[in-house]
Amino acid sequence: MKKIVAFSLLMASLVLPACGTASTPASGATSTSSSEKVIEDPKARYAKGRSDVLEADQYEYNFDFSASIKYKSASASLPAHFGGVTKWNKTGAHTNYYQKRTASVKLFSEEMAYNTYFYNIDNTYYKVNGDDEKDFSSRNAETITDGYNFEAKSFGVLFKHLEPATINNVVVKNGQYQLAIKGDTQYTAVNGILANLDIAKIADLVGKVTKDKFGVDFNANAYVTFSGNDLNLFHFDISITYSDFTFTMNYDQTYVHVGSGVSIALPTFEGLITDPTEITSEAAIVQQKYLTSNLATSSQYDYTVKTAVDHGSSSTNLLGLAVNSTSAGTTKRTIDNGKIYFDNRLEVDSDYKNKDQYPDVAKDYEMYRANLKNDTNDVYDCVDKVAPLPNVYTKLENYDNLSIDQYYMMPSATYFASKYIGLMKKTTLESGGYEYKIGLNELGVKGLLVDYNKAIRLDPTLAQHIDVFQISDNFSTKKISYLIDFDSSNRLTSINLVIKGFYTMVGGDEVKFGLSVAIATDWTAKTYVIPTTMSEISLF
């Protein structure tokens, strides 16, 4: 799914403006050239209005973008909607560009809604995702150079494409300057937008339509309107029926200010730690608390790990059902002379048992795994049978899973390092201790997904390992909630992790994915007694 977050930065590619001013818009819009005469020739007037916007030192516009795919045999369309505001002020002291984008995407069985903020502070460009203006979940930063084109991947690319040379003619009807766009430009403009979306399903399908069909079989309805001498609205819509799908797209870009009157105020990011030095310091504290808890002589925790890979609705999968799995259980640990002894109970319930590609491999099951304190360090998988049937003990040969099993389903402490974190928030708990909210960057998210791929065991026979998250390309995360709680004694009490996003999987399917991890420790549990023989293994 190609960058959904590129979605709305796209409708203002209004390339980074050079110099220049625009005239005085009506309806509250402001400008500096209201005394200029209205140009009578429609195409020349369009060209002038367009250049005034693209060359303005300041502008502010509201945008609204919607797109959908409807399969012929499906009962409903699969929509995506983006709306928000974009502001540019060349003379801003530290911030020149700001965009807030609200997204709602339902190309899958569950709607995903989120806010994304784009802005610069001097030569650093930020992207922040969150559920609302105070609940931020991730933050990415990149260093930029002077003249950086902030809107190169925004919806503005569409308007940028429509240079006067790409317009066959302009006709005025009911105050609308209707643009007859050349066919190859329609193709380039539409696919230029879709190529930057996270919903790559749309981009791939529309990309199958050949260039020569645009302007012949499919024609865009595009126009601008003016308030006084100034361009104040750009509209573009198109509908394409091809093969087994119908694609529709609508876009409106409404200018509020051009040339003057633009004021940029960033969100407050209340309570967030965003300074890299502070993040490094606080992340080191979290990592140390976490490692200390894991090295306790005796410990116990319950865990639940859920996954979802949603292939979306298609002509062959009209219901768009996700493939889900749940792994839940309890881990007991005792450390003796520096060696970790564990007893992991694991119960698995997954949809993978229903998929044709995993016949007789993925199953629902309950099993225990424990290591013995003996000369050969034996590890056993155990099945607790209902009496009078005997329990089943299977010694694991060529065992190489120790690093995973001794902290089963616990996220690695590696990802509490600052290189994997874009933001943090520290909150004092009423019961004492602290809760840390970790805003992982893409590197940290991918690392966790790889780790859980290794840990999740859908095949109890170990004959075939199944990776749940088969990521190939176009990876993007739309929701990250990562909360770690420690009590007043600095002991880990809980972990709650939720990640949602999109990627292209191995094989080419565009999917939405989800991972949730819930871990609760029990520091009141009895010390785990290390077994020395197979029969001593505790089956809880």
C-alpha positions in Angstrom: 0.0 0.0 0.0 1.9 3.0 -1.1 2.2 5.9 1.1 -1.2 6.9 2.4 0.6 9.5 4.4 1.8 11.0 1.2 -1.8 11.4 0.3 -2.5 14.9 1.1 0.9 16.3 0.9 0.2 15.6 -2.7 -2.5 18.1 -3.5 -0.4 21.0 -3.1 2.8 20.3 -4.9 2.5 23.9 -5.5 6.2 23.6 -5.7 8.0 25.5 -3.1 7.1 29.0 -4.1 9.7 31.4 -5.2 8.7 35.0 -4.9 5.6 36.9 -6.0 2.2 37.9 -4.8 -1.4 37.3 -5.7 -4.3 39.6 -5.8 -7.1 40.1 -3.3 -9.4 37.0 -3.0 -12.9 37.5 -1.9 -14.7 35.6 0.8 -12.0 36.4 3.4 -9.0 35.4 1.3 -6.2 38.0 1.2 -3.7 39.0 -1.4 -1.5 41.9 -2.5 -2.4 42.5 -6.1 -6.1 43.4 -6.1 -5.7 46.3 -8.5 -4.7 44.1 -11.5 -7.2 43.8 -14.4 -9.1 40.6 -15.0 -7.6 38.8 -17.9 -10.3 38.2 -20.5 -8.9 35.1 -22.3 -10.0 32.1 -20.2 -6.8 30.1 -20.8 -4.6 33.1 -20.1 -6.6 33.9 -17.0 -6.1 30.3 -15.8 -2.4 30.5 -16.4 -2.1 33.8 -14.5 -4.2 32.6 -11.6 -2.2 29.4 -11.4 1.2 31.2 -11.5 0.0 33.7 -8.8 -0.6 30.7 -6.5 2.5 28.8 -7.3 4.8 31.8 -6.9 3.2 33.3 -3.7 5.3 33.8 -0.6 2.4 32.6 1.5 -0.7 30.5 1.0 -3.2 28.6 3.0 -5.8 26.2 1.6 -8.2 23.5 2.8 -8.3 20.3 0.9 -10.6 17.4 0.5 -9.7 14.2 -1.3 -11.8 11.0 -1.7 -11.2 7.9 -3.8 -12.9 4.5 -4.0 -12.8 1.2 -5.7 -16.0 -0.8 -6.4 -15.9 -4.3 -7.7 -18.7 -5.2 -10.1 -19.8 -8.1 -8.0 -19.4 -6.3 -4.6 -22.3 -4.6 -2.9 -20.4 -1.6 -1.7 -17.4 0.5 -2.6 -14.2 0.6 -0.6 -13.5 4.3 0.2 -10.6 6.4 1.3 -11.0 10.0 2.5 -8.4 12.7 3.4 -9.1 16.2 4.5 -7.2 19.0 6.2 -5.3 22.2 5.9 -2.0 23.2 4.3 -0.1 26.4 5.2 3.1 27.9 3.6 4.9 31.0 4.8 8.3 31.6 3.2 9.2 34.3 5.9 8.4 32.1 8.9 11.0 32.4 11.6 11.6 28.7 12.1 8.5 27.0 10.6 7.6 27.6 6.9 5.4 24.6 6.2 2.6 22.9 8.1 -0.1 20.4 7.1 -2.7 18.6 9.2 -4.3 15.7 7.5 -7.2 13.6 8.8 -7.6 10.2 7.1 -10.3 7.6 7.0 -9.6 4.4 5.0 -11.9 1.5 4.6 -10.3 -0.6 1.9 -10.5 -3.4 4.4 -13.0 -5.0 6.8 -12.1 -2.4 9.5 -12.0 1.3 9.0 -8.7 3.0 10.0 -8.8 6.6 11.0 -5.8 8.8 12.1 -4.3 12.2 11.9 -0.9 13.1 10.4 1.0 16.3 10.9 3.8 17.5 8.6 5.9 20.5 9.5 9.5 21.8 9.5 11.5 23.5 12.2 14.4 25.1 10.5 16.1 22.3 8.4 14.4 19.4 10.1 11.2 18.0 8.6 8.8 16.1 10.8 5.9 13.7 10.3 3.8 12.9 13.4 1.0 10.3 13.5 -1.7 10.2 16.2 -5.3 9.5 17.0 -6.0 13.1 17.9 -4.1 16.3 18.7 -2.8 15.1 22.1 -2.5 11.3 21.5 0.6 11.0 19.3 2.0 7.6 18.5 5.0 8.0 16.2 7.3 10.7 14.9 9.8 10.7 12.1 12.4 13.3 11.3 14.6 14.0 8.3 17.2 16.7 7.6 16.3 18.9 4.6 18.2 21.5 2.5 17.3 25.0 1.5 14.7 25.0 -1.2 13.2 21.7 -0.2 9.9 21.0 -2.0 7.6 20.3 0.9 4.6 19.5 -1.3 6.3 17.3 -3.9 4.5 14.3 -2.5 1.2 16.0 -1.7 -2.0 16.3 -3.6 -0.6 19.5 -5.1 1.3 17.4 -7.6 -2.0 17.3 -9.5 -2.2 21.0 -9.8 1.5 21.3 -10.7 1.0 18.9 -13.6 -1.7 21.1 -15.1 0.6 23.7 -16.7 -1.1 25.7 -19.5 0.7 23.6 -22.1 -1.1 20.5 -20.8 -4.5 22.2 -21.4 -6.2 21.9 -24.8 -8.6 24.7 -24.1 -10.5 26.4 -21.3 -14.3 27.1 -21.4 -16.2 29.3 -18.9 -19.6 27.9 -17.8 -21.5 29.2 -14.8 -18.4 30.8 -13.3 -16.3 27.6 -13.7 -13.2 27.7 -15.9 -13.4 24.2 -17.2 -10.1 22.6 -18.2 -9.9 20.2 -21.2 -6.8 18.3 -20.1 -4.7 16.4 -22.5 -5.1 12.6 -22.1 -1.5 11.8 -21.3 -1.5 14.5 -18.6 -4.6 13.0 -17.1 -2.9 9.7 -16.9 0.3 11.1 -15.4 -1.5 13.3 -12.9 -3.8 10.6 -11.6 -1.1 8.0 -11.4 1.3 10.5 -9.9 -1.1 10.9 -7.0 -1.9 7.3 -6.6 1.7 6.2 -6.7 2.2 8.1 -3.4 -0.6 6.4 -1.5 -0.5 3.8 1.2 -3.5 2.2 -0.4 -1.5 0.6 -3.2 -4.5 -1.6 -4.1 -6.0 1.5 -5.8 -2.7 2.5 -7.4 -2.1 -0.9 -8.8 -5.5 -1.4 -10.3 -5.7 2.1 -11.9 -2.1 1.6 -13.1 -3.3 -1.2 -15.3 -5.3 1.2 -17.4 -3.3 2.2 -20.4 -2.4 5.8 -21.1 -4.2 5.9 -24.4 -7.6 5.3 -22.7 -7.3 8.7 -20.9 -8.9 11.5 -22.8 -10.8 8.9 -25.0 -12.6 6.4 -22.8 -12.1 8.4 -19.6 -12.1 12.2 -19.2 -11.4 14.1 -16.1 -13.8 16.9 -15.0 -11.5 19.7 -13.9 -12.1 23.4 -13.3 -11.0 26.4 -11.3 -13.1 29.3 -10.0 -12.1 32.9 -9.2 -13.0 35.3 -6.6 -12.3 38.7 -8.0 -9.0 38.4 -9.9 -7.8 35.5 -7.8 -8.0 31.7 -8.2 -9.8 30.4 -5.1 -10.8 26.8 -6.0 -9.3 24.0 -7.9 -11.5 20.9 -8.5 -10.7 17.5 -10.2 -12.8 14.4 -10.5 -12.7 11.3 -12.7 -14.5 8.0 -12.9 -13.0 4.9 -14.6 -14.6 1.6 -15.2 -12.1 -1.0 -16.3 -12.0 -4.8 -16.2 -13.9 -5.8 -13.0 -13.6 -2.5 -11.1 -14.8 1.1 -11.0 -12.5 3.8 -9.7 -13.7 7.2 -8.7 -11.7 10.1 -7.4 -12.7 13.6 -6.3 -10.5 16.5 -5.1 -11.1 20.1 -4.0 -8.5 22.6 -3.0 -9.9 25.8 -1.6 -7.7 28.8 -0.9 -8.2 30.8 2.3 -5.2 33.1 2.0 -2.8 33.8 -0.8 0.1 36.3 -0.5 -0.5 37.3 3.1 -2.4 36.5 6.2 -0.9 33.0 6.9 -0.1 32.2 10.5 1.4 28.8 11.5 0.9 27.5 15.0 2.1 23.9 15.7 0.3 21.4 17.9 1.5 21.6 21.5 2.6 18.0 21.7 1.6 18.1 25.4 3.8 16.1 27.7 5.8 14.6 24.8 9.6 14.1 24.9 10.9 14.9 21.4 14.4 16.3 22.0 16.9 13.6 20.9 19.1 14.1 23.9 16.2 13.7 26.3 14.9 10.6 24.4 18.3 9.0 24.6 18.5 9.6 28.4 14.9 8.5 29.1 15.1 5.4 26.8 18.3 4.3 28.6 16.3 4.4 31.9 13.5 2.3 30.5 15.9 -0.2 29.0 17.7 -0.6 32.3 14.5 -1.1 34.3 13.3 -3.6 31.8 16.5 -5.6 31.8 16.6 -5.6 35.6 13.1 -7.0 35.8 13.9 -9.7 33.3 16.9 -10.7 35.4 14.9 -11.2 38.6 15.7 -14.6 40.2 12.1 -15.7 39.8 9.3 -14.2 37.7 6.0 -15.0 36.0 3.8 -13.3 33.5 0.7 -13.9 31.3 0.8 -13.0 27.7 -1.7 -12.6 24.8 -0.4 -12.0 21.2 -2.9 -11.3 18.4 -2.2 -10.9 14.7 -4.3 -10.0 11.7 -3.4 -9.9 8.0 -6.3 -8.4 6.0 -6.2 -9.0 2.3 -9.1 -6.7 1.7 -12.1 -7.2 -0.5 -11.5 -8.3 -4.1 -13.3 -10.0 -6.8 -12.2 -13.4 -5.3 -12.6 -12.4 -1.7 -15.7 -10.2 -1.5 -16.0 -10.4 2.3 -12.4 -9.2 2.7 -12.0 -11.5 5.8 -8.7 -11.1 7.7 -6.5 -14.1 8.6 -6.1 -13.9 12.4 -4.2 -15.7 15.1 -4.1 -15.6 18.9 -1.2 -17.0 21.0 -1.8 -16.9 24.7 -0.3 -18.4 27.8 1.9 -18.1 30.9 5.6 -18.1 31.4 7.4 -19.1 34.6 11.1 -18.4 35.0 13.9 -19.0 37.5 17.5 -18.0 37.1 20.0 -20.3 38.7 23.8 -19.7 38.5 23.2 -17.3 35.6 21.2 -19.9 33.6 17.5 -19.2 32.8 15.0 -22.1 33.3 11.6 -21.6 31.9 8.2 -23.3 31.6 6.0 -21.8 28.9 2.4 -22.7 28.4 1.2 -21.8 24.9 -2.3 -22.0 23.5 -2.8 -21.2 19.8 -6.0 -20.5 17.9 -5.6 -19.3 14.3 -7.3 -19.0 10.9 -4.2 -20.4 9.2 -5.5 -23.9 9.7 -8.2 -23.0 7.2 -5.9 -21.8 4.5 -5.1 -24.1 1.6 -1.4 -23.3 1.6 -0.9 -24.8 5.1 -2.7 -28.2 4.9 -2.2 -30.4 8.0 0.4 -28.0 9.4 -1.2 -25.0 11.1 -3.4 -26.3 13.9 -5.1 -25.1 17.1 -3.3 -26.6 20.1 -2.2 -26.2 23.7 1.4 -27.2 24.6 4.1 -26.6 27.2 7.8 -26.2 26.7 10.3 -26.4 29.5 14.1 -27.0 29.9 15.6 -29.3 32.4 18.4 -28.8 34.9 20.6 -31.8 33.9 23.9 -32.5 32.2 22.4 -32.4 28.7 20.2 -29.3 29.1 17.2 -31.1 27.6 14.2 -29.2 26.3 10.7 -30.8 26.0 7.4 -30.0 24.4 4.6 -31.4 26.5 0.9 -32.1 25.9 -1.3 -32.4 28.9 -3.8 -35.1 28.1 -7.1 -35.7 29.8 -7.0 -38.7 32.1 -6.8 -41.6 31.7 -4.7 -40.8 28.6 -1.0 -40.3 29.4 0.7 -37.0 28.9 2.9 -36.7 25.8 6.6 -35.6 26.2 8.7 -34.9 23.1 12.4 -34.1 23.5 13.5 -31.5 21.1 16.5 -32.5 19.0 18.9 -29.9 17.6 17.2 -27.2 19.7 18.2 -23.6 18.9 15.3 -21.5 20.1 16.7 -20.7 23.6 16.9 -16.9 23.1 13.2 -16.8 22.2 11.9 -19.3 24.7 13.6 -18.0 27.8 11.7 -14.6 27.4 8.8 -16.0 25.4 6.7 -13.3 23.7 8.4 -10.5 25.6 9.5 -7.7 23.2 13.2 -7.3 22.9 14.9 -4.7 25.1 16.8 -3.7 21.9 14.0 -1.5 20.8 14.1 0.6 23.9 17.3 2.2 22.4 16.9 5.8 21.2 17.7 4.8 17.5 14.3 3.1 17.4 12.3 5.9 19.1 10.9 9.1 17.7 9.0 10.3 20.7 8.3 9.4 24.4 5.9 10.3 27.1 6.4 9.7 30.8 3.3 9.6 33.1 3.3 9.2 36.9 0.8 6.4 37.9 -1.6 6.9 40.8 -0.5 3.6 42.3 3.2 4.7 42.2 5.8 4.2 39.5 5.6 5.3 35.9 4.1 4.6 32.5 6.2 5.1 29.4 4.7 5.6 26.0 7.2 4.7 23.3 6.7 6.1 19.8 8.7 3.7 17.7 10.0 4.7 14.3 9.7 2.4 11.3 13.0 0.7 12.0 11.7 -0.3 15.5 8.3 -1.5 14.2 9.8 -3.7 11.6 12.3 -5.1 14.1 9.4 -6.1 16.4 7.4 -7.7 13.6 10.5 -9.8 12.6 10.9 -10.9 16.2 7.2 -11.9 16.6 7.4 -13.8 13.2 10.1 -15.9 14.9 8.2 -16.4 18.2 4.7 -17.2 16.9 4.4 -21.0 16.4 1.4 -21.9 14.3 2.8 -25.3 13.5 3.0 -27.5 16.7 5.0 -30.2 14.8 7.7 -27.7 13.9 7.7 -29.2 10.4 7.0 -25.9 8.7 7.5 -22.4 10.2 4.9 -19.9 9.1 5.8 -16.2 9.0 2.7 -14.2 9.8 4.0 -10.9 8.5 5.5 -11.6 5.0 6.6 -8.0 4.2 8.0 -7.3 0.7 7.5 -3.6 0.0 5.5 -0.4 0.6 5.5 -0.7 4.4 3.8 2.0 6.4 2.5 2.2 10.0 -0.7 4.1 10.8 -1.1 3.4 14.5 1.4 2.6 17.2 0.5 2.4 20.9 3.3 1.1 23.0 2.9 1.4 26.8 5.2 0.0 29.4 4.4 0.3 33.1 6.8 -0.1 36.1 5.8 -0.1 39.8 7.4 2.1 42.5 10.1 -0.6 42.9 11.0 -0.2 39.2 9.6 -3.7 38.4 7.9 -4.3 35.1 4.1 -4.6 35.6 2.6 -4.6 32.1 3.2 -4.1 28.4 0.5 -3.1 26.0 1.5 -2.8 22.3 -0.8 -2.2 19.3 0.5 -1.7 15.8 -1.6 -1.3 12.6 -0.5 -0.5 9.1 -0.1 -1.6 5.5 2.4 -3.4 3.3 2.8 -5.4 0.1 3.4 -9.0 1.0 5.6 -11.6 -0.6 3.5 -12.7 -3.6 2.2 -9.2 -4.3 -1.0 -8.9 -2.2 -1.6 -5.5 -0.7 -2.6 -6.1 2.9 -3.4 -4.3 6.1 -1.8 -5.8 9.2 -2.3 -5.7 12.9 -0.3 -6.8 15.9 -1.3 -6.5 19.6 0.7 -7.7 22.6 -0.6 -7.7 26.2 1.7 -8.8 29.0 1.0 -8.7 32.7 3.5 -9.8 35.3 2.8 -11.5 38.6 5.4 -10.7 41.3 3.4 -12.5 44.0 3.7 -15.9 42.2 5.6 -18.7 43.9 9.1 -19.3 42.9 9.3 -21.7 39.9 10.8 -25.0 40.8 13.3 -26.1 38.2 12.6 -29.7 36.9 15.5 -32.1 36.6 13.6 -34.9 34.9 10.9 -35.0 32.3 8.2 -36.2 34.8 8.9 -33.1 37.0 7.9 -30.6 34.4 4.9 -28.6 35.7 1.9 -28.6 33.5 0.4 -25.8 35.6 
